[in-house]
């Protein structure tokens, strides 16, 4: 009986971990959009020159790195969640 309870808790932990991964990735993508819009607005108001070119390149680079960080966080959390779900199912079927 206790093994079924523990396996159920492990599966729930896995589902929660995958959900946390989705929430973290969504938050990072929203932050990337805000940063892109903020830097893009600054870029449009700057006069031509080296600083304008640098800011334009930076405004394109920032969302890309945020996307990569969001995908990495999502992959890690979903992998951990899948591992917990698999472990919970193995414990459940062992009974």
PDB file of N, CA, C and O in Angstrom:
ATOM      1  N   UNK A   1       0.824  -1.200   0.000  1.00  0.00           N
ATOM      2  CA  UNK A   1       0.000   0.000   0.000  1.00  0.00           C
ATOM      3  C   UNK A   1       0.863   1.257   0.000  1.00  0.00           C
ATOM      4  O   UNK A   1       0.602   2.197  -0.751  1.00  0.00           O
ATOM      5  N   UNK A   2       1.900   1.271   0.850  1.00  0.00           N
ATOM      6  CA  UNK A   2       2.745   2.463   0.919  1.00  0.00           C
ATOM      7  C   UNK A   2       3.549   2.658  -0.365  1.00  0.00           C
ATOM      8  O   UNK A   2       3.847   3.788  -0.750  1.00  0.00           O
ATOM      9  N   UNK A   3       3.903   1.545  -1.031  1.00  0.00           N
ATOM     10  CA  UNK A   3       4.664   1.672  -2.269  1.00  0.00           C
ATOM     11  C   UNK A   3       3.807   2.314  -3.363  1.00  0.00           C
ATOM     12  O   UNK A   3       4.319   3.082  -4.177  1.00  0.00           O
ATOM     13  N   UNK A   4       2.527   2.010  -3.387  1.00  0.00           N
ATOM     14  CA  UNK A   4       1.632   2.652  -4.368  1.00  0.00           C
ATOM     15  C   UNK A   4       1.480   4.142  -4.074  1.00  0.00           C
ATOM     16  O   UNK A   4       1.432   4.963  -4.989  1.00  0.00           O
ATOM     17  N   UNK A   5       1.407   4.477  -2.802  1.00  0.00           N
ATOM     18  CA  UNK A   5       1.313   5.891  -2.423  1.00  0.00           C
ATOM     19  C   UNK A   5       2.586   6.638  -2.818  1.00  0.00           C
ATOM     20  O   UNK A   5       2.519   7.741  -3.361  1.00  0.00           O
ATOM     21  N   UNK A   6       3.730   6.044  -2.550  1.00  0.00           N
ATOM     22  CA  UNK A   6       5.004   6.673  -2.896  1.00  0.00           C
ATOM     23  C   UNK A   6       5.135   6.801  -4.409  1.00  0.00           C
ATOM     24  O   UNK A   6       5.580   7.838  -4.900  1.00  0.00           O
ATOM     25  N   UNK A   7       4.756   5.770  -5.154  1.00  0.00           N
ATOM     26  CA  UNK A   7       4.856   5.841  -6.613  1.00  0.00           C
ATOM     27  C   UNK A   7       3.922   6.908  -7.172  1.00  0.00           C
ATOM     28  O   UNK A   7       4.268   7.591  -8.136  1.00  0.00           O
ATOM     29  N   UNK A   8       2.751   7.056  -6.578  1.00  0.00           N
ATOM     30  CA  UNK A   8       1.832   8.104  -7.005  1.00  0.00           C
ATOM     31  C   UNK A   8       2.420   9.485  -6.734  1.00  0.00           C
ATOM     32  O   UNK A   8       2.308  10.384  -7.567  1.00  0.00           O
ATOM     33  N   UNK A   9       3.045   9.654  -5.574  1.00  0.00           N
ATOM     34  CA  UNK A   9       3.682  10.931  -5.247  1.00  0.00           C
ATOM     35  C   UNK A   9       4.853  11.233  -6.187  1.00  0.00           C
ATOM     36  O   UNK A   9       5.072  12.387  -6.555  1.00  0.00           O
ATOM     37  N   UNK A  10       5.597  10.206  -6.569  1.00  0.00           N
ATOM     38  CA  UNK A  10       6.715  10.404  -7.491  1.00  0.00           C
ATOM     39  C   UNK A  10       6.199  10.810  -8.868  1.00  0.00           C
ATOM     40  O   UNK A  10       6.783  11.685  -9.507  1.00  0.00           O
ATOM     41  N   UNK A  11       5.125  10.199  -9.333  1.00  0.00           N
ATOM     42  CA  UNK A  11       4.529  10.581 -10.624  1.00  0.00           C
ATOM     43  C   UNK A  11       4.012  12.015 -10.560  1.00  0.00           C
ATOM     44  O   UNK A  11       4.204  12.781 -11.505  1.00  0.00           O
ATOM     45  N   UNK A  12       3.366  12.385  -9.474  1.00  0.00           N
ATOM     46  CA  UNK A  12       2.879  13.762  -9.319  1.00  0.00           C
ATOM     47  C   UNK A  12       4.049  14.743  -9.311  1.00  0.00           C
ATOM     48  O   UNK A  12       3.956  15.827  -9.886  1.00  0.00           O
ATOM     49  N   UNK A  13       5.147  14.366  -8.661  1.00  0.00           N
ATOM     50  CA  UNK A  13       6.341  15.213  -8.670  1.00  0.00           C
ATOM     51  C   UNK A  13       6.875  15.387 -10.091  1.00  0.00           C
ATOM     52  O   UNK A  13       7.307  16.479 -10.461  1.00  0.00           O
ATOM     53  N   UNK A  14       6.848  14.334 -10.875  1.00  0.00           N
ATOM     54  CA  UNK A  14       7.287  14.417 -12.266  1.00  0.00           C
ATOM     55  C   UNK A  14       6.416  15.337 -13.095  1.00  0.00           C
ATOM     56  O   UNK A  14       6.921  16.112 -13.907  1.00  0.00           O
ATOM     57  N   UNK A  15       5.126  15.258 -12.898  1.00  0.00           N
ATOM     58  CA  UNK A  15       4.203  16.140 -13.630  1.00  0.00           C
ATOM     59  C   UNK A  15       4.425  17.592 -13.209  1.00  0.00           C
ATOM     60  O   UNK A  15       4.407  18.495 -14.046  1.00  0.00           O
ATOM     61  N   UNK A  16       4.634  17.814 -11.914  1.00  0.00           N
ATOM     62  CA  UNK A  16       4.906  19.171 -11.432  1.00  0.00           C
ATOM     63  C   UNK A  16       6.228  19.705 -11.994  1.00  0.00           C
ATOM     64  O   UNK A  16       6.320  20.881 -12.345  1.00  0.00           O
ATOM     65  N   UNK A  17       7.244  18.852 -12.079  1.00  0.00           N
ATOM     66  CA  UNK A  17       8.528  19.289 -12.622  1.00  0.00           C
ATOM     67  C   UNK A  17       8.387  19.696 -14.085  1.00  0.00           C
ATOM     68  O   UNK A  17       8.943  20.714 -14.497  1.00  0.00           O
ATOM     69  N   UNK A  18       7.658  18.922 -14.868  1.00  0.00           N
ATOM     70  CA  UNK A  18       7.442  19.281 -16.270  1.00  0.00           C
ATOM     71  C   UNK A  18       6.644  20.576 -16.375  1.00  0.00           C
ATOM     72  O   UNK A  18       6.918  21.399 -17.248  1.00  0.00           O
ATOM     73  N   UNK A  19       5.665  20.765 -15.504  1.00  0.00           N
ATOM     74  CA  UNK A  19       4.882  22.002 -15.504  1.00  0.00           C
ATOM     75  C   UNK A  19       5.735  23.202 -15.139  1.00  0.00           C
ATOM     76  O   UNK A  19       5.591  24.271 -15.731  1.00  0.00           O
ATOM     77  N   UNK A  20       6.620  23.036 -14.173  1.00  0.00           N
ATOM     78  CA  UNK A  20       7.533  24.120 -13.795  1.00  0.00           C
ATOM     79  C   UNK A  20       8.422  24.483 -14.975  1.00  0.00           C
ATOM     80  O   UNK A  20       8.686  25.661 -15.212  1.00  0.00           O
ATOM     81  N   UNK A  21       8.882  23.487 -15.713  1.00  0.00           N
ATOM     82  CA  UNK A  21       9.692  23.743 -16.896  1.00  0.00           C
ATOM     83  C   UNK A  21       8.957  24.575 -17.923  1.00  0.00           C
ATOM     84  O   UNK A  21       9.529  25.491 -18.513  1.00  0.00           O
ATOM     85  N   UNK A  22       7.697  24.262 -18.138  1.00  0.00           N
ATOM     86  CA  UNK A  22       6.893  25.046 -19.083  1.00  0.00           C
ATOM     87  C   UNK A  22       6.707  26.480 -18.606  1.00  0.00           C
ATOM     88  O   UNK A  22       6.793  27.420 -19.396  1.00  0.00           O
ATOM     89  N   UNK A  23       6.454  26.642 -17.319  1.00  0.00           N
ATOM     90  CA  UNK A  23       6.271  27.996 -16.781  1.00  0.00           C
ATOM     91  C   UNK A  23       7.553  28.820 -16.843  1.00  0.00           C
ATOM     92  O   UNK A  23       7.518  30.008 -17.165  1.00  0.00           O
ATOM     93  N   UNK A  24       8.680  28.188 -16.534  1.00  0.00           N
ATOM     94  CA  UNK A  24       9.959  28.901 -16.598  1.00  0.00           C
ATOM     95  C   UNK A  24      10.274  29.306 -18.026  1.00  0.00           C
ATOM     96  O   UNK A  24      10.703  30.434 -18.272  1.00  0.00           O
ATOM     97  N   UNK A  25      10.067  28.400 -18.968  1.00  0.00           N
ATOM     98  CA  UNK A  25      10.336  28.716 -20.370  1.00  0.00           C
ATOM     99  C   UNK A  25       9.434  29.848 -20.854  1.00  0.00           C
ATOM    100  O   UNK A  25       9.892  30.745 -21.562  1.00  0.00           O
ATOM    101  N   UNK A  26       8.165  29.813 -20.482  1.00  0.00           N
ATOM    102  CA  UNK A  26       7.253  30.880 -20.894  1.00  0.00           C
ATOM    103  C   UNK A  26       7.678  32.224 -20.301  1.00  0.00           C
ATOM    104  O   UNK A  26       7.611  33.248 -20.980  1.00  0.00           O
ATOM    105  N   UNK A  27       8.110  32.226 -19.047  1.00  0.00           N
ATOM    106  CA  UNK A  27       8.571  33.461 -18.413  1.00  0.00           C
ATOM    107  C   UNK A  27       9.815  34.017 -19.091  1.00  0.00           C
ATOM    108  O   UNK A  27       9.923  35.227 -19.290  1.00  0.00           O
ATOM    109  N   UNK A  28      10.756  33.145 -19.449  1.00  0.00           N
ATOM    110  CA  UNK A  28      11.965  33.601 -20.125  1.00  0.00           C
ATOM    111  C   UNK A  28      11.647  34.148 -21.519  1.00  0.00           C
ATOM    112  O   UNK A  28      12.272  35.112 -21.963  1.00  0.00           O
ATOM    113  N   UNK A  29      10.700  33.550 -22.197  1.00  0.00           N
ATOM    114  CA  UNK A  29      10.327  34.055 -23.517  1.00  0.00           C
ATOM    115  C   UNK A  29       9.631  35.406 -23.423  1.00  0.00           C
ATOM    116  O   UNK A  29       9.832  36.266 -24.280  1.00  0.00           O
ATOM    117  N   UNK A  30       8.823  35.601 -22.399  1.00  0.00           N
ATOM    118  CA  UNK A  30       8.209  36.923 -22.197  1.00  0.00           C
ATOM    119  C   UNK A  30       9.279  37.966 -21.894  1.00  0.00           C
ATOM    120  O   UNK A  30       9.213  39.091 -22.390  1.00  0.00           O
ATOM    121  N   UNK A  31      10.267  37.593 -21.077  1.00  0.00           N
ATOM    122  CA  UNK A  31      11.366  38.515 -20.768  1.00  0.00           C
ATOM    123  C   UNK A  31      12.162  38.850 -22.024  1.00  0.00           C
ATOM    124  O   UNK A  31      12.596  39.989 -22.200  1.00  0.00           O
ATOM    125  N   UNK A  32      12.352  37.876 -22.887  1.00  0.00           N
ATOM    126  CA  UNK A  32      13.077  38.132 -24.141  1.00  0.00           C
ATOM    127  C   UNK A  32      12.313  39.116 -25.017  1.00  0.00           C
ATOM    128  O   UNK A  32      12.915  39.993 -25.636  1.00  0.00           O
ATOM    129  N   UNK A  33      11.013  38.978 -25.073  1.00  0.00           N
ATOM    130  CA  UNK A  33      10.202  39.912 -25.857  1.00  0.00           C
ATOM    131  C   UNK A  33      10.270  41.324 -25.305  1.00  0.00           C
ATOM    132  O   UNK A  33      10.373  42.289 -26.062  1.00  0.00           O
ATOM    133  N   UNK A  34      10.210  41.443 -23.987  1.00  0.00           N
ATOM    134  CA  UNK A  34      10.307  42.775 -23.372  1.00  0.00           C
ATOM    135  C   UNK A  34      11.665  43.415 -23.641  1.00  0.00           C
ATOM    136  O   UNK A  34      11.744  44.599 -23.969  1.00  0.00           O
ATOM    137  N   UNK A  35      12.729  42.632 -23.504  1.00  0.00           N
ATOM    138  CA  UNK A  35      14.074  43.169 -23.744  1.00  0.00           C
ATOM    139  C   UNK A  35      14.235  43.580 -25.204  1.00  0.00           C
ATOM    140  O   UNK A  35      14.837  44.615 -25.493  1.00  0.00           O
ATOM    141  N   UNK A  36      13.705  42.783 -26.120  1.00  0.00           N
ATOM    142  CA  UNK A  36      13.814  43.106 -27.540  1.00  0.00           C
ATOM    143  C   UNK A  36      13.076  44.405 -27.862  1.00  0.00           C
ATOM    144  O   UNK A  36      13.590  45.255 -28.590  1.00  0.00           O
ATOM    145  N   UNK A  37      11.873  44.552 -27.318  1.00  0.00           N
ATOM    146  CA  UNK A  37      11.113  45.777 -27.571  1.00  0.00           C
ATOM    147  C   UNK A  37      11.797  46.995 -26.951  1.00  0.00           C
ATOM    148  O   UNK A  37      11.828  48.065 -27.559  1.00  0.00           O
ATOM    149  N   UNK A  38      12.341  46.838 -25.755  1.00  0.00           N
ATOM    150  CA  UNK A  38      12.999  47.968 -25.090  1.00  0.00           C
ATOM    151  C   UNK A  38      14.248  48.400 -25.855  1.00  0.00           C
ATOM    152  O   UNK A  38      14.442  49.591 -26.098  1.00  0.00           O
ATOM    153  N   UNK A  39      15.093  47.446 -26.235  1.00  0.00           N
ATOM    154  CA  UNK A  39      16.313  47.782 -26.960  1.00  0.00           C
ATOM    155  C   UNK A  39      15.980  48.273 -28.365  1.00  0.00           C
ATOM    156  O   UNK A  39      16.641  49.173 -28.883  1.00  0.00           O
ATOM    157  N   UNK A  40      14.964  47.686 -28.980  1.00  0.00           N
ATOM    158  CA  UNK A  40      14.547  48.146 -30.303  1.00  0.00           C
ATOM    159  C   UNK A  40      14.076  49.587 -30.288  1.00  0.00           C
ATOM    160  O   UNK A  40      14.341  50.335 -31.229  1.00  0.00           O
ATOM    161  N   UNK A  41      13.388  49.980 -29.244  1.00  0.00           N
ATOM    162  CA  UNK A  41      12.936  51.368 -29.119  1.00  0.00           C
ATOM    163  C   UNK A  41      14.133  52.301 -28.962  1.00  0.00           C
ATOM    164  O   UNK A  41      14.158  53.375 -29.563  1.00  0.00           O
ATOM    165  N   UNK A  42      15.109  51.914 -28.176  1.00  0.00           N
ATOM    166  CA  UNK A  42      16.327  52.720 -28.023  1.00  0.00           C
ATOM    167  C   UNK A  42      17.081  52.821 -29.348  1.00  0.00           C
ATOM    168  O   UNK A  42      17.608  53.882 -29.682  1.00  0.00           O
ATOM    169  N   UNK A  43      17.133  51.741 -30.092  1.00  0.00           N
ATOM    170  CA  UNK A  43      17.853  51.707 -31.362  1.00  0.00           C
ATOM    171  C   UNK A  43      17.244  52.687 -32.358  1.00  0.00           C
ATOM    172  O   UNK A  43      17.966  53.370 -33.084  1.00  0.00           O
ATOM    173  N   UNK A  44      15.930  52.753 -32.390  1.00  0.00           N
ATOM    174  CA  UNK A  44      15.243  53.635 -33.335  1.00  0.00           C
ATOM    175  C   UNK A  44      15.484  55.108 -33.027  1.00  0.00           C
ATOM    176  O   UNK A  44      15.467  55.936 -33.938  1.00  0.00           O
ATOM    177  N   UNK A  45      15.707  55.446 -31.770  1.00  0.00           N
ATOM    178  CA  UNK A  45      15.869  56.855 -31.399  1.00  0.00           C
ATOM    179  C   UNK A  45      17.317  57.325 -31.429  1.00  0.00           C
ATOM    180  O   UNK A  45      17.576  58.518 -31.271  1.00  0.00           O
ATOM    181  N   UNK A  46      18.269  56.410 -31.631  1.00  0.00           N
ATOM    182  CA  UNK A  46      19.683  56.797 -31.609  1.00  0.00           C
ATOM    183  C   UNK A  46      20.127  57.351 -32.956  1.00  0.00           C
ATOM    184  O   UNK A  46      19.619  56.931 -33.996  1.00  0.00           O
ATOM    185  N   UNK A  47      21.063  58.283 -32.947  1.00  0.00           N
ATOM    186  CA  UNK A  47      21.633  58.763 -34.207  1.00  0.00           C
ATOM    187  C   UNK A  47      22.539  57.689 -34.812  1.00  0.00           C
ATOM    188  O   UNK A  47      22.965  56.763 -34.122  1.00  0.00           O
ATOM    189  N   UNK A  48      22.824  57.823 -36.092  1.00  0.00           N
ATOM    190  CA  UNK A  48      23.676  56.859 -36.788  1.00  0.00           C
ATOM    191  C   UNK A  48      25.087  56.879 -36.201  1.00  0.00           C
ATOM    192  O   UNK A  48      25.545  57.905 -35.699  1.00  0.00           O
ATOM    193  N   UNK A  49      25.755  55.759 -36.267  1.00  0.00           N
ATOM    194  CA  UNK A  49      27.121  55.677 -35.771  1.00  0.00           C
ATOM    195  C   UNK A  49      27.399  54.307 -35.183  1.00  0.00           C
ATOM    196  O   UNK A  49      26.580  53.391 -35.266  1.00  0.00           O
ATOM    197  N   UNK A  50      28.587  54.192 -34.583  1.00  0.00           N
ATOM    198  CA  UNK A  50      29.026  52.931 -34.022  1.00  0.00           C
ATOM    199  C   UNK A  50      28.096  52.438 -32.914  1.00  0.00           C
ATOM    200  O   UNK A  50      27.757  51.255 -32.873  1.00  0.00           O
ATOM    201  N   UNK A  51      27.690  53.315 -32.035  1.00  0.00           N
ATOM    202  CA  UNK A  51      26.824  52.900 -30.931  1.00  0.00           C
ATOM    203  C   UNK A  51      25.471  52.432 -31.449  1.00  0.00           C
ATOM    204  O   UNK A  51      24.873  51.517 -30.885  1.00  0.00           O
ATOM    205  N   UNK A  52      24.994  53.044 -32.500  1.00  0.00           N
ATOM    206  CA  UNK A  52      23.726  52.615 -33.086  1.00  0.00           C
ATOM    207  C   UNK A  52      23.859  51.223 -33.688  1.00  0.00           C
ATOM    208  O   UNK A  52      22.970  50.385 -33.537  1.00  0.00           O
ATOM    209  N   UNK A  53      24.973  50.981 -34.369  1.00  0.00           N
ATOM    210  CA  UNK A  53      25.193  49.669 -34.964  1.00  0.00           C
ATOM    211  C   UNK A  53      25.309  48.606 -33.877  1.00  0.00           C
ATOM    212  O   UNK A  53      24.741  47.522 -34.006  1.00  0.00           O
ATOM    213  N   UNK A  54      26.040  48.911 -32.810  1.00  0.00           N
ATOM    214  CA  UNK A  54      26.217  47.971 -31.706  1.00  0.00           C
ATOM    215  C   UNK A  54      24.881  47.659 -31.037  1.00  0.00           C
ATOM    216  O   UNK A  54      24.577  46.500 -30.756  1.00  0.00           O
ATOM    217  N   UNK A  55      24.095  48.685 -30.786  1.00  0.00           N
ATOM    218  CA  UNK A  55      22.805  48.493 -30.128  1.00  0.00           C
ATOM    219  C   UNK A  55      21.861  47.692 -31.014  1.00  0.00           C
ATOM    220  O   UNK A  55      21.094  46.868 -30.516  1.00  0.00           O
ATOM    221  N   UNK A  56      21.909  47.926 -32.321  1.00  0.00           N
ATOM    222  CA  UNK A  56      21.079  47.144 -33.238  1.00  0.00           C
ATOM    223  C   UNK A  56      21.449  45.679 -33.218  1.00  0.00           C
ATOM    224  O   UNK A  56      20.570  44.817 -33.215  1.00  0.00           O
ATOM    225  N   UNK A  57      22.745  45.381 -33.203  1.00  0.00           N
ATOM    226  CA  UNK A  57      23.182  43.985 -33.123  1.00  0.00           C
ATOM    227  C   UNK A  57      22.830  43.354 -31.793  1.00  0.00           C
ATOM    228  O   UNK A  57      22.448  42.185 -31.730  1.00  0.00           O
ATOM    229  N   UNK A  58      22.962  44.131 -30.731  1.00  0.00           N
ATOM    230  CA  UNK A  58      22.635  43.622 -29.403  1.00  0.00           C
ATOM    231  C   UNK A  58      21.139  43.336 -29.279  1.00  0.00           C
ATOM    232  O   UNK A  58      20.740  42.379 -28.616  1.00  0.00           O
ATOM    233  N   UNK A  59      20.313  44.168 -29.918  1.00  0.00           N
ATOM    234  CA  UNK A  59      18.870  43.938 -29.830  1.00  0.00           C
ATOM    235  C   UNK A  59      18.470  42.657 -30.545  1.00  0.00           C
ATOM    236  O   UNK A  59      17.463  42.040 -30.196  1.00  0.00           O
ATOM    237  N   UNK A  60      19.251  42.250 -31.544  1.00  0.00           N
ATOM    238  CA  UNK A  60      18.969  40.978 -32.192  1.00  0.00           C
ATOM    239  C   UNK A  60      19.545  39.793 -31.453  1.00  0.00           C
ATOM    240  O   UNK A  60      19.007  38.690 -31.545  1.00  0.00           O
ATOM    241  N   UNK A  61      20.627  39.994 -30.723  1.00  0.00           N
ATOM    242  CA  UNK A  61      21.298  38.912 -30.009  1.00  0.00           C
ATOM    243  C   UNK A  61      20.586  38.535 -28.712  1.00  0.00           C
ATOM    244  O   UNK A  61      20.531  37.360 -28.352  1.00  0.00           O
ATOM    245  N   UNK A  62      20.052  39.510 -28.025  1.00  0.00           N
ATOM    246  CA  UNK A  62      19.435  39.269 -26.725  1.00  0.00           C
ATOM    247  C   UNK A  62      18.280  38.266 -26.781  1.00  0.00           C
ATOM    248  O   UNK A  62      18.263  37.332 -25.978  1.00  0.00           O
ATOM    249  N   UNK A  63      17.317  38.416 -27.690  1.00  0.00           N
ATOM    250  CA  UNK A  63      16.237  37.417 -27.716  1.00  0.00           C
ATOM    251  C   UNK A  63      16.728  36.023 -28.073  1.00  0.00           C
ATOM    252  O   UNK A  63      16.185  35.026 -27.596  1.00  0.00           O
ATOM    253  N   UNK A  64      17.762  35.956 -28.918  1.00  0.00           N
ATOM    254  CA  UNK A  64      18.292  34.638 -29.282  1.00  0.00           C
ATOM    255  C   UNK A  64      18.866  33.907 -28.088  1.00  0.00           C
ATOM    256  O   UNK A  64      18.627  32.711 -27.915  1.00  0.00           O
ATOM    257  N   UNK A  65      19.619  34.610 -27.264  1.00  0.00           N
ATOM    258  CA  UNK A  65      20.182  33.959 -26.077  1.00  0.00           C
ATOM    259  C   UNK A  65      19.081  33.619 -25.073  1.00  0.00           C
ATOM    260  O   UNK A  65      19.149  32.585 -24.408  1.00  0.00           O
ATOM    261  N   UNK A  66      18.082  34.468 -24.959  1.00  0.00           N
ATOM    262  CA  UNK A  66      16.960  34.169 -24.056  1.00  0.00           C
ATOM    263  C   UNK A  66      16.197  32.933 -24.548  1.00  0.00           C
ATOM    264  O   UNK A  66      15.777  32.103 -23.742  1.00  0.00           O
ATOM    265  N   UNK A  67      16.016  32.809 -25.869  1.00  0.00           N
ATOM    266  CA  UNK A  67      15.347  31.630 -26.423  1.00  0.00           C
ATOM    267  C   UNK A  67      16.151  30.373 -26.107  1.00  0.00           C
ATOM    268  O   UNK A  67      15.584  29.353 -25.717  1.00  0.00           O
ATOM    269  N   UNK A  68      17.472  30.445 -26.275  1.00  0.00           N
ATOM    270  CA  UNK A  68      18.308  29.282 -25.979  1.00  0.00           C
ATOM    271  C   UNK A  68      18.243  28.905 -24.503  1.00  0.00           C
ATOM    272  O   UNK A  68      18.174  27.724 -24.162  1.00  0.00           O
ATOM    273  N   UNK A  69      18.266  29.905 -23.632  1.00  0.00           N
ATOM    274  CA  UNK A  69      18.157  29.625 -22.202  1.00  0.00           C
ATOM    275  C   UNK A  69      16.788  29.032 -21.863  1.00  0.00           C
ATOM    276  O   UNK A  69      16.688  28.139 -21.022  1.00  0.00           O
ATOM    277  N   UNK A  70      15.744  29.522 -22.511  1.00  0.00           N
ATOM    278  CA  UNK A  70      14.402  28.983 -22.263  1.00  0.00           C
ATOM    279  C   UNK A  70      14.305  27.541 -22.733  1.00  0.00           C
ATOM    280  O   UNK A  70      13.724  26.704 -22.042  1.00  0.00           O
ATOM    281  N   UNK A  71      14.867  27.240 -23.897  1.00  0.00           N
ATOM    282  CA  UNK A  71      14.825  25.865 -24.394  1.00  0.00           C
ATOM    283  C   UNK A  71      15.659  24.925 -23.524  1.00  0.00           C
ATOM    284  O   UNK A  71      15.269  23.781 -23.291  1.00  0.00           O
ATOM    285  N   UNK A  72      16.803  25.407 -23.044  1.00  0.00           N
ATOM    286  CA  UNK A  72      17.626  24.572 -22.163  1.00  0.00           C
ATOM    287  C   UNK A  72      16.907  24.286 -20.848  1.00  0.00           C
ATOM    288  O   UNK A  72      16.913  23.154 -20.364  1.00  0.00           O
ATOM    289  N   UNK A  73      16.292  25.311 -20.275  1.00  0.00           N
ATOM    290  CA  UNK A  73      15.551  25.110 -19.018  1.00  0.00           C
ATOM    291  C   UNK A  73      14.382  24.166 -19.239  1.00  0.00           C
ATOM    292  O   UNK A  73      14.120  23.294 -18.410  1.00  0.00           O
ATOM    293  N   UNK A  74      13.684  24.333 -20.342  1.00  0.00           N
ATOM    294  CA  UNK A  74      12.557  23.450 -20.645  1.00  0.00           C
ATOM    295  C   UNK A  74      13.033  22.014 -20.802  1.00  0.00           C
ATOM    296  O   UNK A  74      12.413  21.093 -20.271  1.00  0.00           O
ATOM    297  N   UNK A  75      14.124  21.816 -21.524  1.00  0.00           N
ATOM    298  CA  UNK A  75      14.635  20.458 -21.737  1.00  0.00           C
ATOM    299  C   UNK A  75      15.043  19.803 -20.422  1.00  0.00           C
ATOM    300  O   UNK A  75      14.748  18.630 -20.194  1.00  0.00           O
ATOM    301  N   UNK A  76      15.714  20.549 -19.566  1.00  0.00           N
ATOM    302  CA  UNK A  76      16.156  19.983 -18.290  1.00  0.00           C
ATOM    303  C   UNK A  76      14.965  19.612 -17.414  1.00  0.00           C
ATOM    304  O   UNK A  76      14.903  18.505 -16.880  1.00  0.00           O
ATOM    305  N   UNK A  77      14.023  20.537 -17.267  1.00  0.00           N
ATOM    306  CA  UNK A  77      12.883  20.271 -16.387  1.00  0.00           C
ATOM    307  C   UNK A  77      11.993  19.154 -16.924  1.00  0.00           C
ATOM    308  O   UNK A  77      11.499  18.337 -16.146  1.00  0.00           O
ATOM    309  N   UNK A  78      11.782  19.102 -18.225  1.00  0.00           N
ATOM    310  CA  UNK A  78      10.950  18.036 -18.791  1.00  0.00           C
ATOM    311  C   UNK A  78      11.665  16.690 -18.669  1.00  0.00           C
ATOM    312  O   UNK A  78      11.022  15.670 -18.422  1.00  0.00           O
ATOM    313  N   UNK A  79      12.982  16.679 -18.839  1.00  0.00           N
ATOM    314  CA  UNK A  79      13.731  15.434 -18.669  1.00  0.00           C
ATOM    315  C   UNK A  79      13.632  14.941 -17.230  1.00  0.00           C
ATOM    316  O   UNK A  79      13.413  13.753 -16.990  1.00  0.00           O
ATOM    317  N   UNK A  80      13.792  15.844 -16.282  1.00  0.00           N
ATOM    318  CA  UNK A  80      13.657  15.465 -14.868  1.00  0.00           C
ATOM    319  C   UNK A  80      12.235  14.969 -14.590  1.00  0.00           C
ATOM    320  O   UNK A  80      12.048  13.972 -13.892  1.00  0.00           O
ATOM    321  N   UNK A  81      11.241  15.663 -15.134  1.00  0.00           N
ATOM    322  CA  UNK A  81       9.858  15.231 -14.950  1.00  0.00           C
ATOM    323  C   UNK A  81       9.599  13.859 -15.537  1.00  0.00           C
ATOM    324  O   UNK A  81       8.936  13.029 -14.914  1.00  0.00           O
ATOM    325  N   UNK A  82      10.121  13.613 -16.742  1.00  0.00           N
ATOM    326  CA  UNK A  82       9.930  12.306 -17.377  1.00  0.00           C
ATOM    327  C   UNK A  82      10.631  11.206 -16.573  1.00  0.00           C
ATOM    328  O   UNK A  82      10.122  10.092 -16.454  1.00  0.00           O
ATOM    329  N   UNK A  83      11.801  11.534 -16.025  1.00  0.00           N
ATOM    330  CA  UNK A  83      12.504  10.556 -15.216  1.00  0.00           C
ATOM    331  C   UNK A  83      11.693  10.201 -13.976  1.00  0.00           C
ATOM    332  O   UNK A  83      11.577   9.026 -13.627  1.00  0.00           O
ATOM    333  N   UNK A  84      11.130  11.211 -13.306  1.00  0.00           N
ATOM    334  CA  UNK A  84      10.308  10.949 -12.118  1.00  0.00           C
ATOM    335  C   UNK A  84       9.048  10.160 -12.477  1.00  0.00           C
ATOM    336  O   UNK A  84       8.650   9.257 -11.742  1.00  0.00           O
ATOM    337  N   UNK A  85       8.432  10.495 -13.588  1.00  0.00           N
ATOM    338  CA  UNK A  85       7.231   9.754 -14.000  1.00  0.00           C
ATOM    339  C   UNK A  85       7.584   8.299 -14.287  1.00  0.00           C
ATOM    340  O   UNK A  85       6.870   7.390 -13.864  1.00  0.00           O
ATOM    341  N   UNK A  86       8.685   8.076 -15.005  1.00  0.00           N
ATOM    342  CA  UNK A  86       9.115   6.706 -15.284  1.00  0.00           C
ATOM    343  C   UNK A  86       9.431   5.933 -14.015  1.00  0.00           C
ATOM    344  O   UNK A  86       9.058   4.768 -13.878  1.00  0.00           O
ATOM    345  N   UNK A  87      10.119   6.585 -13.091  1.00  0.00           N
ATOM    346  CA  UNK A  87      10.426   5.934 -11.814  1.00  0.00           C
ATOM    347  C   UNK A  87       9.152   5.594 -11.047  1.00  0.00           C
ATOM    348  O   UNK A  87       9.029   4.502 -10.491  1.00  0.00           O
ATOM    349  N   UNK A  88       8.210   6.526 -11.017  1.00  0.00           N
ATOM    350  CA  UNK A  88       6.954   6.279 -10.319  1.00  0.00           C
ATOM    351  C   UNK A  88       6.165   5.134 -10.938  1.00  0.00           C
ATOM    352  O   UNK A  88       5.574   4.324 -10.224  1.00  0.00           O
ATOM    353  N   UNK A  89       6.156   5.067 -12.263  1.00  0.00           N
ATOM    354  CA  UNK A  89       5.442   3.973 -12.927  1.00  0.00           C
ATOM    355  C   UNK A  89       6.126   2.629 -12.680  1.00  0.00           C
ATOM    356  O   UNK A  89       5.450   1.616 -12.497  1.00  0.00           O
ATOM    357  N   UNK A  90       7.462   2.611 -12.673  1.00  0.00           N
ATOM    358  CA  UNK A  90       8.159   1.362 -12.359  1.00  0.00           C
ATOM    359  C   UNK A  90       7.849   0.910 -10.934  1.00  0.00           C
ATOM    360  O   UNK A  90       7.637  -0.279 -10.695  1.00  0.00           O
ATOM    361  N   UNK A  91       7.821   1.844  -9.989  1.00  0.00           N
ATOM    362  CA  UNK A  91       7.479   1.481  -8.626  1.00  0.00           C
ATOM    363  C   UNK A  91       6.042   0.987  -8.528  1.00  0.00           C
ATOM    364  O   UNK A  91       5.747   0.045  -7.792  1.00  0.00           O
ATOM    365  N   UNK A  92       5.145   1.638  -9.285  1.00  0.00           N
ATOM    366  CA  UNK A  92       3.735   1.256  -9.239  1.00  0.00           C
ATOM    367  C   UNK A  92       3.530  -0.155  -9.776  1.00  0.00           C
ATOM    368  O   UNK A  92       2.773  -0.930  -9.191  1.00  0.00           O
ATOM    369  N   UNK A  93       4.188  -0.502 -10.874  1.00  0.00           N
ATOM    370  CA  UNK A  93       3.982  -1.811 -11.484  1.00  0.00           C
ATOM    371  C   UNK A  93       4.772  -2.913 -10.778  1.00  0.00           C
ATOM    372  O   UNK A  93       4.530  -4.095 -11.018  1.00  0.00           O
ATOM    373  N   UNK A  94       5.698  -2.543  -9.924  1.00  0.00           N
ATOM    374  CA  UNK A  94       6.468  -3.543  -9.193  1.00  0.00           C
ATOM    375  C   UNK A  94       5.613  -4.198  -8.109  1.00  0.00           C
ATOM    376  O   UNK A  94       5.887  -5.328  -7.706  1.00  0.00           O
ATOM    377  N   UNK A  95       4.593  -3.508  -7.640  1.00  0.00           N
ATOM    378  CA  UNK A  95       3.755  -4.005  -6.543  1.00  0.00           C
ATOM    379  C   UNK A  95       2.946  -5.198  -6.978  1.00  0.00           C
ATOM    380  O   UNK A  95       2.183  -5.749  -6.184  1.00  0.00           O
TER     381      UNK A  95
END
